[in-house]
Amino acid sequence: MENNIVNKKILNLIGIARRAGKVVTGEDIILSAIKKNKVRFLLIASDTGSSVYKKFNDKAKFYKIPTNCSFNKAQISDAIGMQRTILGINDLGFSKKLSELTMQNNEKGT
C-alpha cells in the first residue's frame, strides 16, 4: 500500500519536473548530458530493451548517478505526457527528492 503512494509521488514529481523544464529526453541527448555531468537522476523504464538498459545503467554507475528502474514505459509516458523510456533529471532539488523517494520505495521492498 505504501509503495503505491510512494510510486505516485515519484511519478507526480517527474511530471512537475517535466513542466518545469528540468527533464532531459532522448538517448543521445541524455548520453551527452551524462558525460557533461548535467544529469542528476536517471529514470530507466523496466521494459526497456536489454542493450539500452545496460548502456544507461552502466553509464549511471560510472558517473555515480542515482537511478530508478521500477516503472514501465507506459507509467513514465503518462507521467510526462510523451512516449519515453529513459529520462534524465538535470535539477539538483528534483533529483534529491526523487533519490529519497526511490530509496524509501526500495526499503519497503519493491
Backbone hydrogen bonds in HBPLUS format (Angstrom, degrees):
<---DONOR---> <-ACCEPTOR-->    atom                        ^
c    i                          cat <-CA-CA->   ^        H-A-AA   ^      H-
h    n   atom  resd res      DA  || num        DHA   H-A  angle D-A-AA Bond
n    s   type  num  typ     dist DA aas  dist angle  dist       angle   num
A0005-ILE N   A0001-MET O   3.35 MM   4  6.76 150.8  2.44 143.2 150.1     1
A0006-VAL N   A0002-GLU O   2.98 MM   4  6.30 161.4  2.02 153.4 158.3     2
A0007-ASN N   A0003-ASN O   2.77 MM   4  5.99 158.8  1.81 152.3 158.7     3
A0008-LYS N   A0004-ASN O   3.00 MM   4  6.24 154.4  2.07 143.8 150.2     4
A0009-LYS N   A0005-ILE O   2.98 MM   4  6.28 152.9  2.05 145.7 153.5     5
A0010-ILE N   A0006-VAL O   2.91 MM   4  6.22 158.0  1.96 153.0 158.5     6
A0011-LEU N   A0007-ASN O   2.98 MM   4  6.23 168.4  1.99 153.4 155.8     7
A0012-ASN N   A0008-LYS O   2.83 MM   4  5.98 158.7  1.88 149.2 155.7     8
A0013-LEU N   A0009-LYS O   2.90 MM   4  6.04 158.0  1.95 147.8 153.9     9
A0014-ILE N   A0010-ILE O   2.96 MM   4  6.23 150.1  2.05 148.4 156.8    10
A0015-GLY N   A0011-LEU O   3.04 MM   4  6.31 153.2  2.11 144.1 151.0    11
A0016-ILE N   A0012-ASN O   2.95 MM   4  6.28 152.8  2.02 147.9 155.5    12
A0017-ALA N   A0013-LEU O   2.87 MM   4  6.10 157.1  1.93 146.3 152.8    13
A0018-ARG N   A0014-ILE O   2.91 MM   4  6.15 150.6  1.99 144.8 152.9    14
A0019-ARG N   A0015-GLY O   3.05 MM   4  6.34 161.0  2.09 147.5 151.7    15
A0020-ALA N   A0016-ILE O   2.92 MM   4  6.13 137.6  2.10 142.2 154.7    16
A0022-LYS N   A0017-ALA O   2.88 MM   5  5.14 169.3  1.89 158.4 154.8    17
A0021-GLY N   A0018-ARG O   3.04 MM   3  5.15 156.8  2.09 103.7 110.9    18
A0090-ASN N   A0022-LYS O   2.97 MM  68  5.53 163.5  2.00 148.7 154.2    19
A0024-VAL N   A0088-GLY O   2.64 MM  64  4.78 165.5  1.66 149.8 153.6    20
A0088-GLY N   A0024-VAL O   2.86 MM  64  4.78 159.2  1.91 149.0 152.3    21
A0030-ILE N   A0026-GLY O   2.85 MM   4  5.98 162.4  1.88 162.5 168.0    22
A0031-LEU N   A0027-GLU O   2.90 MM   4  6.13 165.6  1.92 155.2 159.2    23
A0032-SER N   A0028-ASP O   2.99 MM   4  6.16 162.2  2.03 146.7 151.5    24
A0033-ALA N   A0029-ILE O   2.92 MM   4  6.12 158.5  1.97 145.9 152.3    25
A0034-ILE N   A0030-ILE O   2.78 MM   4  6.01 152.3  1.85 154.0 161.8    26
A0035-LYS N   A0031-LEU O   3.05 MM   4  6.30 163.1  2.08 149.7 153.4    27
A0036-LYS N   A0032-SER O   3.13 MM   4  6.39 135.2  2.34 139.3 151.4    28
A0038-LYS N   A0033-ALA O   2.83 MM   5  5.07 171.3  1.83 157.4 154.7    29
A0037-ASN N   A0034-ILE O   2.96 MM   3  5.01 159.3  2.01 111.2 114.2    30
A0040-ARG N   A0089-ILE O   2.71 MM  49  5.69 163.6  1.74 158.7 164.2    31
A0041-PHE N   A0089-ILE O   3.29 MM  48  5.06 138.9  2.47 138.1 141.3    32
A0089-ILE N   A0041-PHE O   2.81 MM  48  5.06 163.6  1.84 153.0 156.0    33
A0042-LEU N   A0066-PRO O   2.96 MM  24  6.34 161.7  1.99 158.0 163.9    34
A0068-ASN N   A0042-LEU O   2.95 MM  26  6.46 148.4  2.05 156.0 166.1    35
A0043-LEU N   A0087-LEU O   2.84 MM  44  5.05 168.0  1.85 153.9 156.6    36
A0087-LEU N   A0043-LEU O   2.87 MM  44  5.05 156.9  1.92 146.1 153.1    37
A0044-ILE N   A0068-ASN O   2.98 MM  24  6.29 158.1  2.02 154.0 161.2    38
A0045-ALA N   A0085-THR O   2.77 MM  40  5.03 156.0  1.83 164.5 165.0    39
A0048-THR N   A0045-ALA O   3.22 MM   3  5.35 148.6  2.32 115.6 112.6    40
A0046-SER N   A0071-PHE O   2.67 MM  25  5.63 157.3  1.72 138.9 147.2    41
A0053-TYR N   A0049-GLY O   2.89 MM   4  6.02 165.0  1.91 159.3 164.4    42
A0054-LYS N   A0050-SER O   2.93 MM   4  6.00 165.1  1.96 145.3 149.3    43
A0055-LYS N   A0051-SER O   2.99 MM   4  6.13 163.5  2.02 145.7 150.4    44
A0056-PHE N   A0052-VAL O   3.05 MM   4  6.24 172.9  2.06 156.8 157.7    45
A0057-ASN N   A0053-TYR O   2.85 MM   4  5.87 157.3  1.90 151.6 159.1    46
A0058-ASP N   A0054-LYS O   2.87 MM   4  5.88 161.9  1.90 149.3 154.2    47
A0059-LYS N   A0055-LYS O   3.07 MM   4  6.27 157.6  2.12 142.1 148.6    48
A0060-ALA N   A0056-PHE O   2.91 MM   4  6.02 159.5  1.95 144.9 150.7    49
A0061-LYS N   A0057-ASN O   3.00 MM   4  6.25 155.3  2.06 145.5 151.9    50
A0062-PHE N   A0058-ASP O   2.93 MM   4  6.14 164.3  1.96 152.0 156.3    51
A0063-TYR N   A0059-LYS O   2.92 MM   4  6.10 163.8  1.95 155.1 158.7    52
A0064-LYS N   A0060-ALA O   2.86 MM   4  5.65 101.0  2.50 132.2 149.1    53
A0065-ILE N   A0060-ALA O   2.75 MM   5  4.75 166.3  1.77 142.2 146.5    54
A0064-LYS N   A0061-LYS O   3.19 MM   3  4.85 155.4  2.25  96.3 103.3    55
A0076-ILE N   A0072-ASN O   3.12 MM   4  6.41 166.8  2.14 159.8 163.3    56
A0077-SER N   A0073-LYS O   2.85 MM   4  5.95 165.2  1.87 153.7 158.6    57
A0078-ASP N   A0074-ALA O   2.90 MM   4  6.01 156.7  1.96 146.2 152.5    58
A0079-ALA N   A0075-GLN O   3.04 MM   4  6.21 151.4  2.13 142.4 150.0    59
A0080-ILE N   A0076-ILE O   3.18 MM   4  6.50 149.4  2.27 151.1 157.8    60
A0081-GLY N   A0077-SER O   2.78 MM   4  5.56 131.9  2.01 145.3 157.1    61
A0095-SER N   A0091-ASP O   3.02 MM   4  6.11 160.4  2.05 149.7 156.0    62
A0096-LYS N   A0092-LEU O   2.93 MM   4  6.08 154.2  2.00 148.5 154.6    63
A0097-LYS N   A0093-GLY O   3.22 MM   4  6.44 167.3  2.23 150.3 153.0    64
A0098-LEU N   A0094-PHE O   2.88 MM   4  6.08 162.6  1.91 153.4 158.9    65
A0099-SER N   A0095-SER O   2.86 MM   4  5.94 152.4  1.93 143.8 151.3    66
A0100-GLU N   A0096-LYS O   2.95 MM   4  6.21 158.8  2.00 148.8 154.4    67
A0101-LEU N   A0097-LYS O   2.94 MM   4  6.19 167.6  1.96 154.0 156.9    68
A0102-THR N   A0098-LEU O   2.88 MM   4  5.97 154.3  1.95 143.8 151.4    69
A0103-MET N   A0099-SER O   2.90 MM   4  6.09 161.9  1.94 150.3 155.0    70
A0104-GLN N   A0100-GLU O   2.88 MM   4  6.08 158.1  1.93 149.7 156.5    71
A0105-ASN N   A0101-LEU O   2.88 MM   4  6.02 153.6  1.95 143.3 150.6    72
A0106-ASN N   A0102-THR O   2.87 MM   4  6.13 155.4  1.94 148.4 155.0    73
A0107-GLU N   A0103-MET O   2.93 MM   4  6.14 150.6  2.02 148.2 155.7    74
A0108-LYS N   A0104-GLN O   3.25 MM   4  6.49 139.0  2.43 138.0 147.9    75
A0108-LYS N   A0105-ASN O   3.19 MM   3  5.25 129.4  2.46  95.1 108.0    76
A0109-GLY N   A0106-ASN O   3.10 MM   3  5.08 142.8  2.24  95.2 106.3    77
